[in-house]
Amino acid sequence: MAEAGKDLGGERLLVIACGMLAREVLAVKALYGLDHVDLTCLPAEFHFHPDRIVPAMEKAIARGREEGYGRIFAGYADCGTGGLLDRVLEKNGVERIGGPHCFAFYQGLDAFAASGEGDMLCFYMTDFLCRQFDAFFVRPLGLDRHPELATDYFQHYEKLVYLAQTEDPALDRVAEQAAAMLGLAYERRFTGYGDLSS
């Protein structure tokens, strides 16, 4: 994303990102002094409804064009759209960050590819998912009322891997407690902003 924001000769760039990435996109913007980059986000809940991403992205691109943005960048991986997002972006001349999902670009696509089979049975968490663990997992899955369901939901996972964007002991604790609650081994990998910052 940082690369997309460089060398625009003062032209404003609109980044249309997943709501799960808002904090991280703003951090990269500040880190690299990308004052000409503006951010708008689609709802983070689309994580559970990938069929909503493509039509919402198309509308957001159209709004961006109406508002005069010549350059638009998608802060999304494929995110379960099965290639449909790429078709819409190509049709509209919009680039996106590479990768199948945010877990890949946080690790870096090369590192993600290298982990391959070893991570096949991993449940990933990010800073966002640690902050929103109750809202995104515990309550929607009914684990607050029926914690015994964790075994059914997560029985095919072996470990929880926390891909940490920041050094935050409070988030570390959430991830460790989540692993214990779900009955999974725990691993923390510090990724920083991964490919977002390249």
C-alpha positions in Angstrom: 0.0 0.0 0.0 2.8 2.4 0.8 4.2 1.9 -2.7 0.8 2.7 -4.2 0.9 6.0 -2.3 4.2 7.2 -3.6 5.1 9.4 -6.6 1.7 10.7 -7.5 2.9 14.3 -8.0 0.4 15.7 -5.5 -2.5 13.8 -6.9 -4.9 12.5 -4.2 -5.2 8.7 -3.8 -8.3 7.1 -2.3 -7.8 3.8 -0.5 -10.9 1.7 -0.2 -10.1 -0.8 2.5 -11.7 -3.5 4.6 -12.8 -2.0 7.9 -10.5 -4.6 9.7 -7.5 -2.8 8.2 -8.5 0.8 9.0 -6.2 1.3 12.0 -3.3 -0.3 10.1 -3.8 1.7 6.9 -3.8 4.9 8.9 -0.6 3.8 10.7 1.2 3.1 7.4 -0.1 6.5 6.1 1.4 8.3 9.1 4.6 6.2 9.1 5.4 7.1 5.5 4.0 10.6 5.5 1.3 9.8 2.9 -0.7 13.0 3.5 -2.2 12.8 0.0 -3.9 9.4 0.8 -7.5 9.4 1.9 -9.2 6.3 3.4 -12.7 5.0 3.2 -13.6 1.6 4.6 -16.2 -1.0 3.8 -17.8 -2.7 6.9 -15.5 -5.1 8.7 -18.5 -7.5 9.0 -18.1 -8.3 5.3 -15.4 -10.7 6.6 -18.4 -13.0 7.2 -20.2 -12.0 4.0 -17.7 -12.0 1.2 -20.6 -11.8 -1.3 -21.2 -8.2 -0.2 -17.7 -7.1 -0.9 -17.9 -6.8 -4.7 -21.1 -4.7 -5.0 -20.0 -2.5 -2.1 -16.6 -2.0 -3.7 -18.1 -1.1 -7.0 -20.3 1.5 -5.4 -17.3 2.9 -3.4 -15.2 3.2 -6.6 -18.1 5.0 -8.3 -18.4 7.4 -5.4 -14.6 8.0 -5.4 -14.7 8.8 -9.1 -17.6 11.2 -8.6 -15.5 12.9 -5.9 -12.7 13.4 -8.3 -10.2 10.7 -7.4 -8.1 9.8 -10.4 -6.2 7.1 -8.4 -8.0 4.5 -6.3 -6.4 1.5 -4.6 -8.2 -1.4 -2.9 -7.0 -2.3 0.6 -8.4 -5.8 0.2 -7.0 -9.2 -0.7 -9.4 -11.5 -2.5 -11.1 -12.2 0.8 -13.3 -15.1 -0.3 -14.7 -13.4 -3.4 -13.4 -16.2 -5.7 -11.8 -13.8 -8.1 -14.9 -11.6 -8.5 -13.2 -8.7 -6.7 -10.4 -8.7 -9.2 -12.8 -8.6 -12.2 -14.5 -5.4 -10.8 -11.2 -3.8 -9.9 -9.7 -4.6 -13.4 -12.9 -3.2 -15.0 -12.4 0.0 -13.1 -8.7 0.3 -13.4 -8.1 -0.2 -9.6 -5.1 -2.1 -8.2 -5.3 -4.1 -4.9 -2.9 -5.5 -2.4 -1.7 -9.0 -3.4 -2.8 -12.2 -1.7 -5.8 -14.4 -0.9 -6.5 -12.7 2.5 -5.1 -10.4 5.1 -3.4 -13.2 6.9 -1.2 -13.7 3.8 -0.2 -10.1 3.3 0.4 -9.5 7.0 3.0 -12.3 7.0 4.2 -11.3 3.6 3.2 -13.4 0.6 6.6 -15.2 0.4 6.5 -16.1 4.1 2.9 -17.2 3.8 3.6 -19.4 0.8 6.6 -20.9 2.7 4.5 -21.8 5.7 2.0 -23.6 3.4 1.2 -27.1 4.8 2.5 -26.2 8.2 -0.2 -23.6 8.8 -3.0 -25.6 7.2 -4.7 -26.3 10.6 -4.1 -22.8 12.1 -6.7 -20.4 13.3 -5.2 -16.9 12.6 -5.8 -13.8 14.7 -4.7 -10.2 14.0 -4.6 -7.1 16.2 -8.1 -6.3 14.9 -9.4 -9.7 15.7 -7.9 -9.6 19.2 -9.6 -6.3 19.8 -12.9 -7.6 18.5 -12.7 -11.3 19.6 -16.0 -11.1 21.6 -17.9 -9.2 18.9 -16.6 -11.4 16.0 -16.4 -14.8 17.5 -17.6 -15.3 21.0 -21.1 -13.7 20.8 -21.9 -14.6 17.1 -21.0 -18.3 17.7 -22.8 -18.4 21.1 -19.7 -19.2 23.0 -20.7 -16.7 25.7 -23.7 -18.9 26.4 -22.4 -22.3 25.4 -18.6 -22.4 25.8 -18.7 -26.1 25.2 -19.4 -25.4 21.5 -15.8 -24.3 21.1 -14.8 -27.9 20.8 -17.3 -28.5 17.9 -16.4 -25.3 16.1 -12.6 -25.5 16.4 -12.0 -29.3 16.6 -10.2 -29.3 13.2 -7.7 -26.6 14.1 -4.4 -27.4 15.9 -3.2 -24.0 17.0 -4.0 -20.4 17.1 -1.4 -18.2 15.4 -1.5 -14.5 16.5 -0.1 -12.4 13.7 0.8 -9.3 15.7 1.0 -6.0 14.0 2.0 -4.1 17.1 3.7 -4.8 20.4 0.8 -4.7 22.8 0.8 -7.0 25.9 -3.0 -6.6 26.3 -3.6 -8.0 22.8 -1.1 -10.8 23.5 -3.2 -11.7 26.5 -6.4 -11.8 24.5 -4.8 -14.1 21.9 -3.4 -16.4 24.6 -6.8 -16.6 26.4 -8.5 -17.2 23.1 -6.2 -20.1 22.4 -6.9 -21.6 25.8 -10.7 -21.0 25.4 -10.7 -22.8 22.0 -8.4 -25.6 23.3 -5.6 -24.8 20.8 -1.9 -24.5 21.0 -0.6 -20.9 20.9 2.0 -19.2 18.7 2.7 -15.5 18.3 4.4 -14.1 15.2 5.3 -10.5 15.0 4.6 -9.4 11.4 4.3 -5.6 11.7 2.2 -4.3 8.8 3.7 -6.9 6.4 3.0 -6.1 2.7 0.8 -3.2 3.7 4.0 -1.2 4.3 5.7 -2.1 1.1 
